[in-house]
Amino acid sequence: MIRRIDLDYAAHRSRIGWVLLCIGVFAAGAAAVLYAGLADQSARGDQVAQKAARQGAAFVAARDNPDDRRRLLVQVGDANEVIGRLSLPWNELFKSIEESAVDSVALLSVQPQPQQHLITLNGEAKSYADVLEYMQRLDSSEAFARTRLLSHKVKREDPRHPVAFAIAANWRISP
């Protein structure tokens, strides 16, 4: 019995070459995407720098012209007011207002005044006693102090005769 001899001199193909090729193509694609992102980011940075340079030139020009200076100061004041309103501790304020809620009181508006650390609450209550209870709850909360009634009026035209009110309170939470 003669054993069969296999004389195949052709090399066996290995899959490792294909795997390495796929990894290389993937790495090249990832590098291209990363490069494109960095190029976009660099272009945006250049645009911001150019805009800042233009604004700097406009500021120098505005500094020399009294009318432009006044207009610029008004714009800066408005921007600071917006920043003040945005930096208010809204979550803490609303949480304290909600914790002080009374079932018979409906809040209609909240008007913060950041510079004075003052908040004005307008609403309606079933009775004047409910307004006083709400004021007492606000004053006993950690967020508010010096709660005071600014105005109140019984709405006689409404069959339920609710009491419309305005309450002011200083807040203790720092923005």
Sequence and secondary structure as in RCSB ss.txt:
>XXXX:A:sequence
MIRRIDLDYAAHRSRIGWVLLCIGVFAAGAAAVLYAGLADQSARGDQVAQKAARQGAAFVAARDNPDDRRRLLVQ
VGDANEVIGRLSLPWNELFKSIEESAVDSVALLSVQPQPQQHLITLNGEAKSYADVLEYMQRLDSSEAFARTRLL
SHKVKREDPRHPVAFAIAANWRISP
>XXXX:A:secstr
         S    SHHHHHHHHHHHHHHHHHHHHHHHHHHHHHHHHHHHHHHHHHHHHHHHHHSHHHHHHHHHH
HHHHHHHHHHHTS HHHHHHHHHHT  TTEEEEEEEEEGGGTEEEEEEEESSHHHHHHHHHHHHHSSSEEEEEEE
EEEE TTSTT  EEEEEEEEE S  
